[in-house]
Amino acid sequence: MAGWQRKIIPFCKENDILYFGYMILEQGALSGHYDLQHPFPAFSLRGISFGKKKFKKVSPLIEWERKLAEKYRVDVSQIPIAWALAKQVVPIVGLTRSQHAQALEKGVRVELLLQEIQELESLAQKSGVTCRGIWE
């Protein structure tokens, strides 16, 4: 979580403001479908902005997501969704297939423990990775 998010999410909660989380899955990088061995297509925008160097940095986070997904019997992509909901953030996700919507429905039922949330945030912060699309 970026520094500004660590401040804005509590501010929104304290002031009863609904916060929408944009790109919760970081363009699919946190979906569990991509990693060092399975990167984005090389000449795609995602491949250019999120190359092997960034995947190496977020590998511990993705591995933790995989452990949590196994524990809760959901797709890895549902762990960032569960994190967002636990933080009272409305996650904005792009769906390209009907099975993604079905998986999303399962993920909204996951209730992460406080220590699991803290570990997700710690690993995300340790990675130092921030993503920006060319449109941002």
Disulfide bonds with the S-S distance in Angstrom:
none
